[in-house]
Amino acid sequence: MTTDTKDRLIEAATAVLKTHGYAGASARTIAKAAGANSALVFYHFGGVDQLLLAALDRSSAERMALHSATVAPIRTIEELADAATRIYRDDLAGGHVAVFCELVAAAVAKPELRGPVSERAQPWLAFVEETLERVLGGTPLARLTPPRELANAAIAFYLGVNLFTVLDTDRSRTESVFALMRRLAPRAKLLTLRLPKRRNGVRRAAD
């Protein structure tokens, strides 16, 4: 019963973050959505913020499993652009963007949240960097735009997209950014060709 109650509270906290934002995520609101007593929020999690972080953890775990499968077969920059578009659309439609961004926004006013939220962003930075390194590593493009810096840019864009959707209600302008990325990907293909390796001062084809 305890596990069931905790699961329901986490599910309710996720739903409340998506629909009401951090400002509306009170213990009472979450408990009502879970069909539980608000005191259980503090009993099981120690407070509302800890519960919201648990909701973020669950959301992130689900997304990491899904997106790891999405990027696993990717080998080209065109496939990378297509995958980035799918990931953005899936996360936006599922409300995952809102869950993460609401807690990031809350951390601006609550310094005590900055450390925990930052820690939870690190696996995503690593995920993006590792994917970029696998696809672009050893290419001229990787030297021009190192995967670590591109990963930072991707996370910054991800956060910004959530704010921009408030203005871009039909998502047309946001979608145009991904369309531009997909148009540019084939033109950048030459920059993703790995250079031949050198042996004894002579350049040879890569293994």
QUIFEN-V553090 format. One record per residue. N is the residue number from 0. NEAR is the number of other C-alpha atoms within 12 Angstrom. Layout:
# QUIFEN-V553090
<<N	NEAR> <N	NEAR>>
This chain:
# QUIFEN-V553090
<<0	8> <1	14> <2	11> <3	14> <4	25> <5	31> <6	25> <7	28> <8	44> <9	39> <10	30> <11	35> <12	47> <13	43> <14	31> <15	33> <16	39> <17	33> <18	22> <19	21> <20	27> <21	34> <22	22> <23	21> <24	37> <25	27> <26	36> <27	24> <28	29> <29	42> <30	33> <31	23> <32	26> <33	26> <34	23> <35	28> <36	21> <37	29> <38	21> <39	28> <40	36> <41	23> <42	19> <43	26> <44	25> <45	18> <46	24> <47	36> <48	33> <49	26> <50	37> <51	44> <52	39> <53	33> <54	38> <55	39> <56	29> <57	25> <58	30> <59	31> <60	19> <61	18> <62	28> <63	27> <64	17> <65	18> <66	28> <67	24> <68	16> <69	24> <70	29> <71	22> <72	16> <73	23> <74	23> <75	30> <76	35> <77	27> <78	26> <79	33> <80	32> <81	26> <82	30> <83	34> <84	28> <85	23> <86	29> <87	33> <88	23> <89	19> <90	29> <91	27> <92	17> <93	22> <94	27> <95	34> <96	36> <97	38> <98	41> <99	43> <100	34> <101	36> <102	43> <103	36> <104	26> <105	27> <106	22> <107	17> <108	14> <109	16> <110	15> <111	16> <112	23> <113	20> <114	17> <115	24> <116	33> <117	24> <118	17> <119	28> <120	31> <121	19> <122	21> <123	30> <124	27> <125	25> <126	30> <127	35> <128	27> <129	23> <130	34> <131	37> <132	30> <133	26> <134	31> <135	36> <136	27> <137	23> <138	28> <139	20> <140	26> <141	28> <142	19> <143	17> <144	22> <145	24> <146	29> <147	26> <148	21> <149	26> <150	28> <151	23> <152	18> <153	28> <154	30> <155	19> <156	21> <157	33> <158	27> <159	24> <160	30> <161	32> <162	23> <163	22> <164	21> <165	14> <166	14> <167	16> <168	14> <169	12> <170	21> <171	15> <172	17> <173	27> <174	23> <175	15> <176	20> <177	28> <178	19> <179	18> <180	23> <181	25> <182	18> <183	19> <184	23> <185	20> <186	15> <187	22> <188	25> <189	18> <190	24> <191	29> <192	22> <193	23> <194	21> <195	16> <196	15> <197	12> <198	11> <199	7> <200	8> <201	9> <202	11> <203	13> <204	12> <205	13> <206	9>>
